[in-house]
Amino acid sequence: MVKKIFFTLLILSVTLLSANGQKLKFGLKGGLNLAILGEDATGLEHRIGIHGGGFASVPVVAGFLLQPEIVYSQQGAQADFGDDELKYDYLNIPVMVKFMLNNHFNLQAGPQLGILLSAQQEVNRQDVDIKDTLKSSDFGVGFGLGYETADNVAIDVRYNLGISDTADDGDDNFSAPNRVIQVSLGIAF
């Protein structure tokens, strides 16, 4: 169901990109992540990472914009019992719908597809590749609040709620979806 909604929004955004080319804005964004694995994953704390990528901003109707993005994102978690870390790197493709509250503030929400690029577990300062133990894709939903200046600079705070399990172990009794808080600075051209 989530895959169908995501791909429908992606096709809609491509259609709108070609239909509204004269109003289209492109931009770059980047910032900090505060990531953890949720639900059944215990003994973990937030991992601090970065994210960065590009976006397109497409006006749909008055007060609404569609913003597809392609963003590299460091996710995972840190063990609360030492320096051990779960380091997950994703290429995330969110398709956000932005509702402009006024000329500066907006609310945003939309689906996100994540493609796992790499996964390592750091144990005693040694990195071990664990990509084969994780699912190659991740589905989630993002919610956020943004502020845009008249100079096309934007500050966003977004919560990405993973709705699929990251582990590929087949255990239906254990769930470790991604949970990521992002603070971004972006500029549109």
C-alpha angles and dihedrals in degrees: 000000000000091000091054093049092047095050092044090054091045092053090045091052092051090050092049091047091060094040096049100035094137092059097040121122126195125199151164127240139182142160149124131320129206103196137180138159111249143215112014099015104105130180092041134121132192119289117216114222143145138252133196141165147108139293144188122219115208123184109225105173132337109308097005130095132179114220118188113186141187110207135172108220134188109214140155128091145270124239114245091218100064145323096313115127140188104219113195121176118197138181100219124199109192122177105203127191109211122203112198110222090188136329092303114021126067141176117219137193137160149126125287133203116202124197114201110233099175141346128197134172114212111213120173090346092305120116116223120192109238099164091117090061093057134070113260093227135041130199125204148147125242127210125183156146125234140189122203126191126214087254092064094255114138136194116197134184112195137175115209111202112197112217098183127068115252095209119088095202099111092235106141090186094064126059130183109172122172119264115187134175111199130193110192139185115201141174128203125209 
